[in-house]
Amino acid sequence: MSMVWLLLVLLCVQGISEGASRNEVVKVGAIFSLSSVNGKVSKIAIEAAEKDVNSDPSVLGGRKLSISIHDANYSGFLGITGAMKYMVSDTVAILGPEDSTMAHILSHLSNELHIPLLSFTALDPTLSSLQYPYFIQTAPNDLFQMNAIADMIHYYSWHDVVVVFTDDDQCRNSMIALGDKLEERSLQISSKVPLPPYPTATRTEVQDALTKIKMMESRVIVLYTFSKTGFLVFEVAQSLKMMEAGYVWITSSWLSTELDSTSSLPLKIANSIQGVLTLRLHTPNSKSKRSFMSRWNELSNGSSIGLNTYGLYAYDTVWMIARGVKKLLDQNGTISFSKDTKNAGSLSGETLDFSSLRIFNEGNDLLNNLLNIRMTGLTGPIQFLDKSPLHPSYDILNVVRSGLKRIGYWSNYSGLSVVAPETLYGKSINRSMSTDQLSSTMWPGGLATKPRGWVLPLDGRRLKIAVPRRVSYQEFVTPGNGNGTIKGYCIDVFIAAINLLPYAVNYEFILFGDGEENPSYLELVNKVALKEFDAAVGDIAIVTSRTKMVDFTQPYIDSGLVVLAPMKKVNSSPLAFLRPFSPMMWAVTAAFFFLIGLVVWILEHRTNEEFRGHPRTQFVTILWFGFSTMFFAQRENVVSTLGRFVIVVWFFVVLIITSSYTANLTSIFTVQLAESPITGIDSLISSNVRIGFQVGSFAESYLSEQLNVQKSRLIALGSPEEYAAALKNGTVSAIVDEQPYIDLFLTEYCDYSIQGQQFTKSGWGFAFPRDSPLVVDLSTAILTLSENGHLQKIHDKWFSRKSCSSGDSELDSEQLHLQSFIGLFSICAGVCLFSLLLHFFYTMCQFNRHLKKDPEASTTGGDGHGDGDGVGGSCPTRLRKFFKFADKKKERKMSYSKRKIEDRDTVSSERGEG
């Protein structure tokens, strides 16, 4: 391959004589188009660097650096002749070329002659490959710039973009790199629109390209070209009203370069680029940079050309060469060249003169010195990693009326940020965490809010919305009454969501199916994936197999597979009244009725005559009082404070228990239980009975593929009437279908019931082709309908009929268990215990006072005889005395007036007897 290039280029330079090498001069070549902005700026910066290097004798040890600049004038031919002129004149390195197409060609010559090429403008990502070892990109190549653009698109949540680019090596390969970076973020380039190579694009060609873009959905346009073509694109875009609100334009660094170096733009061009986003290679602020910028006016001799970032890189590249040569001289002490005998010998006998080609003997050493260099220049710290500058970074700029406004930065270390990259290099950054941020932006048309980034295609056609032609359950999708109208629950939801969009959508419904049976929903979704339809609206379940083909909106109704089986009324039972409570609940309730009677008897026994009497009578009183509280029918009066406290708490417990019993008994007597032994999907699968499913539903594939049910057991059914008939005559023992269908079925057929719970979790959504921008907006609209209650109103409109009881709960789940009332019983037990303890303490105090007032009682037994064991008596005897005291009726205290009346009555009675 190298020989072919040699044959081509030597045709242009035959007769160039070999220049004598002078040891005191280090020759460096430069190839630029001096009429371009970068060429003008680079020439000034290179000459300034040459002067600064030569003014410091310590750099090259007394030798002089001589840089010769060749004007390629946008011509590949002239670029080749300039390179060959340098390669036969003992040149140690070449600055340039300016464009990547020429760099690819000259790199092959450089490889043969060992002469390093250093370019800060030919930034094609493929030039950094191992194929071109002698080509060094001293500025970050476009792989990093495309990475920054991809991060910006991801930050603003745009899904796809259109790219417009000049069809040359650098722009084309950069667009490939952009596509790869977008794909890493699950984004995409929806269309690539090439323009003729720079600077040959005409207004007509640009207008044709932009007119094509205007008809597309995406409104995010990435433009990679150069100044003349770029400004022509914006001028035409403004005439086509593509610089108005809704559009997004992102350019590569060419725009910032032009704006930095051009003192003033024509008003027409300046107006056409308002709101555009662009990038600029970031260079940290430093004293040396400020000093050079202050010298620029003098260096440029007062010309109107301004300094841009590439001028700084041009200056630093010259110093890199100087330092690399200095290190080479320190290592070898000399610079030498030799004839290219290998290629010259192989082409002996040709008419071309190859004797002028000279190999730079120390070229490989100089190359290594350059790649291993560590220095600080105007662009900041200079160091290479895998032939690329370390820590590439960019300024993110927004074109506004006043010029360029910086809205943030990007670096391959920290991503997007409003903080300068050099301040973050020493900090730990987790790129997996979303910390990207940019400042506020002005968009085309003066818009302050972020554009949506897409619109519906402006090609004049309607969106073709496929709707399944259902023959059953037409409440979901009704084909119409002959005038082309299509109605139904799903249609109403779609229309309500479309009406919430901030833009108009032109569409038409197209029925899918033959009308004789429900269509295949898998086939319908497949046609959407193939873009035969723009969308599908209807009762379309979101399942895994379908999500692999299309994108779905947010579900607008919950759906899942359930089991439907026959059912019947519960048979009457003599003990049906016991079903509301579990056995344990009955036992604890009965125990508490007895406990309450016992507690109240203890509290009332000493003071209340109604709780005294024969032991058998007292036991009956305990039972009667406790259980009569169930109906609040107790006859006995409770006079003690503690007794009344216990009764009040117990009445509250009884009220809760009786209310719960009544409500649950009513519910049980109205509930229906399944006749079939099938209780859910597990029992259905384990049996060998036949299973029905709806025609066109995914239930068939789910049962056979996921649950391994034999297809011979599966029976296709097409309508609710077929469901009922098949279940009634035993054709199938159960039906597996989606919940919304079964709910609608149960509004008419009440002899059937859902068994168990949903065994799949899914929903219904609207299907769109992959990456359709409508998906996100319609999903947002569906969520809005759900939040404002309109979605429920639509559901009630179509399904207002009352459903039969599902009867999917078992008797055990309907019974009330002790756990539900454990809190009430605990409170009641605590009140009883507290009252008993207080009563016992009070009685003990009275007993002790009684012993002190009646010393004889403390020394005699219960029969009046001494017990012979001391003053207090034995413990059993004392305990018997306490129980006797506690069983003795307590005398009620009377007031003075009552005692006086009673004494008067006694005296009168005695006189009467006398």
C-alpha positions, 0 to 999 in steps of 0.5 A, a space after each residue: 500500500 505504501 508503494 502505491 502512495 509513493 508512486 502517486 505523490 512522486 509524480 508531483 515532486 519529481 526533480 526536487 533536489 536533495 537539500 543539504 542538512 545543516 546541523 545548526 538548523 532544526 527544520 520543521 514543516 507545516 501544512 495548512 490552508 492559510 485562507 481558513 480561520 484555523 490556517 490564519 490563527 495557526 500561522 501566527 501562533 506557530 511563528 510566535 512559538 518559533 520566535 520564543 523557542 529560538 529566543 531561549 538558547 537553553 532549549 535547542 543548545 544553540 541550534 535554531 528552529 526553522 519552521 516552513 509553512 506551506 499553503 495547501 489552499 484546500 487542495 490535496 494535490 498541493 498538500 502532497 507536494 508540500 509534504 514531499 518538499 519537507 520529506 526530502 529536505 531533512 525535516 524532523 517533523 511536520 505540523 499538520 495537515 489541517 484536514 483528516 483526508 490528507 492526514 490519512 495519505 501523508 501518514 503512510 509516507 510518514 511511516 516509511 520515512 520515520 518523520 512524525 506528523 503532529 496535527 491539532 486539527 485533523 481529529 478523525 478518531 481513526 487516525 489514532 489507531 496503530 496503523 498510523 504510529 507516526 501520526 500524533 493528534 496533539 488535541 483531543 480527537 473527535 471521539 471525545 467530542 462525540 462522547 460529549 455530544 452524546 452525553 448532552 443528548 442523554 442529559 436533555 432526554 432526547 431519544 434520537 437525532 438527525 446528523 448533518 455532516 460533510 461527507 469526508 473522512 473526519 466528519 463521516 468517521 466522527 458520525 460513526 463514533 457518535 452513533 456508537 456513543 448514542 447506542 451505549 446510552 440506548 439512544 440512536 441516530 434516526 437519519 444521516 444526511 451527508 453534504 458534499 465535501 467542503 467547501 463545495 456544497 451549494 445552496 440548492 444541495 443544502 436546501 434539499 437536505 434540510 427539506 428532507 429533515 424537516 419532514 422527519 420526526 426528530 427535531 434534534 439536529 447535530 451539524 458537523 461541517 466547517 465554517 462556509 458550509 455551516 453558515 450556509 446550513 443555518 442561513 437556509 434553515 432560517 429561511 425554512 423556519 427550522 430555527 424556530 421554537 421546537 428545534 434543537 441544533 448542536 454543532 461541533 467545535 467549528 462554530 465556536 472556532 469561527 465565533 472566537 476568531 471573527 470580530 463580527 458576523 453579518 447580521 443575517 448569519 448572526 440571527 440564524 445561529 441564535 439558540 445553537 449549542 456548540 463546543 469548544 476545547 477547554 483550556 484551563 485559565 493560567 498566567 501564561 495563557 493570559 500573557 499570550 492572549 494579551 500579546 495576540 493583537 501585537 502578534 497578529 499585527 492588528 488584524 481582525 483575526 481573533 485567537 481561538 483554541 487551536 491557536 493555543 494548541 498550535 503554539 504548544 505543539 511547536 514547543 512539544 517538538 522543540 522539547 522532543 528534539 532537545 531530549 533527542 539531542 541530549 540522548 544522541 547528540 546529532 540529527 541524521 538522515 539516510 537514503 530510502 534504499 529499500 523503496 528506491 531499490 525496489 523501484 529501480 529502473 523507474 523514471 521517477 527519482 527516488 534518491 531524494 527520499 531520506 529517512 530520519 534515522 532518529 525519527 523513532 526516538 523523537 516519536 517516543 520523546 513526543 509521546 512521553 512528554 510531560 510539560 505545561 503549555 498554554 492549553 494546560 498540562 500536556 501528557 499522552 495516554 494511548 496517543 491521546 491527550 490526558 483528560 480531554 475536556 470541552 466547554 459547552 456553549 450556547 449562542 445568544 445575542 451577546 455572543 457565546 454563553 458557557 452553560 457547562 463543561 464536559 470531560 471524560 473524567 467527570 462528564 457534564 458539569 458546571 464546575 471546571 474540569 481541572 477542579 474535579 481531577 483530584 476528586 473521586 467521581 462516580 460516573 455511574 451516578 447521574 450527577 450531570 448538570 448544565 446551566 439554563 439555555 436559550 433555545 432557537 426561537 427564544 424558547 427558555 424551556 427545553 424543546 421536546 425534540 420531536 414532532 409528528 412527521 410533516 409528510 401529510 399522512 395520517 397515523 394508521 392506528 390498528 384496532 382489533 375487530 373483536 367479535 366478543 367482549 365488544 365493550 372493550 372495542 366496538 367495530 362500529 355501526 356501519 358508518 366507520 365509527 369505532 367505540 369502546 372502553 379502549 378507544 375512549 381511553 386512547 382518545 382521552 390521552 391523545 386530547 391531553 397531548 400538547 400537539 395535534 395528532 392526525 390519525 385514523 383507525 383501521 380494523 384488523 381481523 376478519 370479523 368472524 373470530 377474534 384476531 391474533 394479537 401476536 400477529 397484530 403486534 408483529 405488524 406494528 413492529 414491521 411498521 405496517 401500522 403506526 400503532 395498535 390500540 385495543 385490549 392488548 396485553 403487555 407480555 414479554 414476547 410482545 415487548 421484544 417487538 414493540 414499545 408499549 405505553 403505560 398500562 391503562 388497566 390492570 390485567 392478569 390471568 385468572 381461573 374461572 370455574 362453576 359455583 353454587 349456593 352454600 348448602 344449609 346447615 343446622 350449625 350455620 350460625 357457628 360459622 362467623 367465629 372460629 372455634 377458638 373465638 367461641 371458646 374464648 368468648 364463652 370463657 369471658 362471659 363466665 369470667 365476667 360473671 365471676 369477677 362481678 360476683 366477687 366484687 359485689 358479694 360483700 355489699 350486694 344482697 342479690 349476689 348472696 345466698 346459698 352456694 348453688 344459688 350464687 353459682 347460678 347467679 354467676 352464670 346467669 349474670 355473665 351470659 345475660 350481658 350478651 343481650 344487656 338483660 341482666 336483672 341484678 343491680 351492680 352497686 360497687 364502683 369497681 363492679 360498674 367499671 368492669 361492666 362498662 368495659 365489658 359492655 363495649 366488648 360485647 357490643 363489638 363482638 355482637 356487631 361483628 358476628 351479625 355482619 359476618 353471618 350476613 355475609 356468609 349467608 350471601 357468599 357463594 362457594 365453588 362447586 369444582 374442586 379447582 381452587 386455583 391455577 396449581 390445582 388446575 395444572 395438577 389435574 387432567 381436566 380440560 381448560 378453556 381459553 379465549 381465541 387470540 389470547 396469549 393465555 394459550 401460549 402461556 399455559 403451554 409454554 410457561 406452565 407446560 400444560 398439554 395442548 390437547 387439554 386446551 380448548 379455544 372458546 370465542 365468546 361469553 356464551 361459549 364460556 357458559 355453555 362449555 362450563 355447563 356441559 362439562 366441555 371444560 372444567 375451568 377457563 383461563 382468561 384475563 381479569 377484565 374479560 372475566 369481570 365482564 363475564 360475571 356481570 351476566 353469568 352468576 353461576 361461576 366464580 374466580 378461583 384463587 388469585 391472579 397468577 400473572 401480573 400485567 396490564 393493557 397498553 397501546 403498542 407502537 414501533 420501537 423508539 416511537 416518541 409518542 410512547 413517552 407522551 401518551 404514557 404521561 397522559 395516561 398517568 394524568 388520566 389516572 391521577 385526575 380520576 378521568 380514567 375511572 370515569 371511563 371505566 364506570 361508563 362502560 362497566 357500570 353493571 354490578 358484578 356477581 359475587 366472586 366467591 373466591 374466598 374460602 370459609 376459613 378466610 371468612 371466619 373471624 379469628 381470635 387474633 382480630 379481637 385479642 386487643 379487646 379481650 386483653 383490655 377487658 382481662 386487664 380491667 378485671 385483674 386490676 379491679 380484683 387486685 384493688 378489691 383484694 387490697 381493700 378487703 385485706 385492709 378491712 380484715 386487719 382493722 377488724 382483727 385490731 378491734 376484736 382481739 378475741 377474734 385473733 386468738 380463737 378459732 372459728 368455733 370460739 375455742 382457742 387454737 393454742 398456737 399463739 396470738 395470731 393463730 396458724 396460717 390455715 386458721 388465719 386464712 379461714 378467718 379471712 375467707 369467712 370475713 370476706 364472705 360475711 356481708 358488709 354492714 352499710 354505714 348509715 347517716 345520723 338522721 337514719 340512725 335516729 329514725 331507726 332508734 325511734 322506731 325501736 323505742 315505739 316498738 318496745 312501748 307497744 309490747 309493754 
